[in-house]
Amino acid sequence: MQLIYQTHSPYARKALVFAHEAGIARDIEVIHQETSPTLRNEQVFAMNPLGKVPILVRSGLPAIFESDIICAYFDTLHDGRKLIPESGEARWHALQIQAVAQGICDAGILVRWETLRRPANLRYPPLSDGYLEKVTASFDWLEQHLDVESPMHVGHIAVATALSWVEFRALADLRTRRPKLARWLDEFEKRPSMRATPLSGETHDAG
Ligand SMILES: N[C@@H](CCC(=O)N[C@@H](CS)C(=O)NCC(=O)O)C(=O)O
């Protein structure tokens, strides 16, 4: 399998960390691609009409895109304990946590557009403030709801890769007032899966 990846994408890293935790990373060739809605990458669009990474290329089978779906597919490829709980409240909890992590990344990317990536004369501060509020409210929610003691699940992987990216991009302070979340993140960052997938690089936009 090939994972179409980006070294500064929290979503791509989520998929790769999941593969490491599931014990299948050695079956994956990682290929970096740059993407931006302002710079069309033909190779990426040929596999994903949304023009985004990550994408999983499978031999003789259709490509899979969207990190949630790639993780769900990876979970079918190993015989260990499932990282996406299969039933009951544990399943809904893990998926809810994952969704909040995805929302942090989605809103965080929009903050970056409004504060950095968009030309200065096209920025609209109330919009970046509104997106940033979603990010910080999600930190507060996670401080309350993240199940730091349970066996690792996809939600933990999604939150760790999202928060690690928030800090990589210096988007917001997540540590002040959220000691439980900060402690948990520091521990998670020590995992071999996180150490094997460091974030690096800059986004390449038009102009
Ligand atoms: N919901 C998608 C988000 C993927 C995504 O936004 N990837 C970014 C890189 S961090 C991208 O390729 N963006 C290019 C674009 O928006 O055109 C997922 O979870 O895989």
PDBQT file of the ligand as one rigid body, heavy atoms in Angstrom, charges set to zero:
ROOT
HETATM    1  N1  LIG A 301     -11.112  15.549   6.303  1.00  0.00    +0.000 N 
HETATM    2  C1  LIG A 301      -9.872  15.268   5.617  1.00  0.00    +0.000 C 
HETATM    3  C2  LIG A 301      -8.996  16.531   5.644  1.00  0.00    +0.000 C 
HETATM    4  C3  LIG A 301      -7.753  16.382   4.777  1.00  0.00    +0.000 C 
HETATM    5  C4  LIG A 301      -7.074  17.739   4.545  1.00  0.00    +0.000 C 
HETATM    6  O1  LIG A 301      -7.672  18.811   4.692  1.00  0.00    +0.000 OA
HETATM    7  N2  LIG A 301      -5.797  17.670   4.154  1.00  0.00    +0.000 N 
HETATM    8  C5  LIG A 301      -5.070  18.877   3.880  1.00  0.00    +0.000 C 
HETATM    9  C6  LIG A 301      -3.626  18.766   4.321  1.00  0.00    +0.000 C 
HETATM   10  S1  LIG A 301      -3.511  19.083   6.033  1.00  0.00    +0.000 SA
HETATM   11  C7  LIG A 301      -5.072  19.095   2.381  1.00  0.00    +0.000 C 
HETATM   12  O2  LIG A 301      -4.639  18.235   1.642  1.00  0.00    +0.000 OA
HETATM   13  N3  LIG A 301      -5.531  20.275   1.951  1.00  0.00    +0.000 N 
HETATM   14  C8  LIG A 301      -5.558  20.667   0.581  1.00  0.00    +0.000 C 
HETATM   15  C9  LIG A 301      -6.783  21.438   0.218  1.00  0.00    +0.000 C 
HETATM   16  O3  LIG A 301      -7.561  21.835   1.110  1.00  0.00    +0.000 OA
HETATM   17  O4  LIG A 301      -6.972  21.680  -0.982  1.00  0.00    +0.000 OA
HETATM   18  C10 LIG A 301      -9.178  14.077   6.272  1.00  0.00    +0.000 C 
HETATM   19  O5  LIG A 301      -9.450  13.823   7.443  1.00  0.00    +0.000 OA
HETATM   20  O6  LIG A 301      -8.411  13.370   5.602  1.00  0.00    +0.000 OA
ENDROOT
TORSDOF 0
